[in-house]
Every structure is written in structure tokens, then in C-alpha cells.
């Protein structure tokens, strides 16, 4: 059985997808960008500023799913420029 995860503490999904899905005891999070969910503004500063916001968003989604970063076993990071 699958369950959609939705929280107002992270940016709403822009397309036809969920912030996360819980399936077979696993939480699958959608990709995040550095948007402040309170203002809807894109954080554009240093890589550190953007990363902090992305991690806040992911933390909120994980919390809404009843999970935390302690339970994460895999991540994928896409960078525009190194």
C-alpha cells in the first residue's frame, strides 16, 4: 500500500507528484529546490544557503512521513555548476 505525504512546512509540489510517498515501509522523497515555504521565495545565495534550505525542506517532509535524517539510506544530489 502507498501513502502520499504532504506538509505545509515544505514547498508544495509544482507538478503532478507528491512531496513523498511511503511504500512498503520506505519513504521516497521528491527532489527539493531551495524555496522557503513560508514566503514562496527561491533562496539564491551561497551554496551553503541553498543547501540549508533544501535540507530544511527535506527534514520537514521526512518529519511529516514519521521519519528523520537518521533513517536515510540513500541520496542523490544534482548540481548545476561545480
C-alpha positions in Angstrom: 0.0 0.0 0.0 1.2 3.5 -0.8 0.5 6.7 1.1 1.1 10.2 -0.1 3.0 12.6 2.2 2.1 16.3 2.3 3.2 19.1 4.6 2.9 22.9 4.6 6.4 23.1 6.1 7.9 22.3 2.7 7.2 23.8 -0.7 4.2 22.4 -2.4 4.7 20.1 -5.4 4.7 22.2 -8.6 3.7 19.3 -10.9 1.6 16.1 -10.6 3.7 14.5 -7.9 3.8 14.2 -4.1 6.4 15.6 -1.7 7.0 12.0 -0.7 5.4 8.5 -0.9 5.5 5.9 1.8 5.6 2.4 0.3 6.4 -0.9 1.9 7.9 0.9 5.0 10.2 3.1 2.8 9.9 6.9 2.3 10.6 8.1 -1.2 11.1 11.9 -1.2 10.7 14.0 -4.3 13.5 16.4 -5.3 13.8 19.7 -3.5 14.9 23.1 -4.5 15.8 25.9 -2.1 12.3 27.5 -1.8 11.3 29.0 1.5 7.8 27.5 2.0 6.7 30.5 4.2 7.3 33.1 1.5 7.5 31.0 -1.7 10.8 32.8 -2.5 13.7 31.0 -4.1 16.7 31.2 -1.9 19.6 32.4 -4.1 22.8 32.9 -2.1 25.8 30.8 -1.4 25.7 27.1 -2.0 25.6 26.8 1.8 22.4 29.0 2.0 20.7 27.0 -0.7 21.8 23.6 0.8 20.5 24.6 4.3 17.0 25.4 2.8 16.9 22.2 0.8 17.8 20.2 4.0 15.1 22.1 6.0 12.6 21.2 3.3 13.6 17.5 3.2 13.6 17.4 7.0 10.0 18.7 7.1 8.9 16.1 4.5 10.6 13.3 6.4 9.0 14.5 9.7 5.6 14.5 8.0 6.3 10.9 6.9 7.1 10.0 10.5 10.8 9.7 9.7 14.1 11.6 10.0 17.5 12.0 8.5 18.6 9.2 10.9 16.7 6.8 8.7 18.0 8.0 5.3 20.0 5.3 3.4 20.5 6.9 0.0 20.5 10.4 -1.5 21.2 11.8 -5.0 22.4 15.3 -5.4 22.3 17.3 -8.7 24.5 20.3 -9.0 24.2 22.9 -11.8 27.8 24.0 -11.6 30.9 22.8 -9.8 
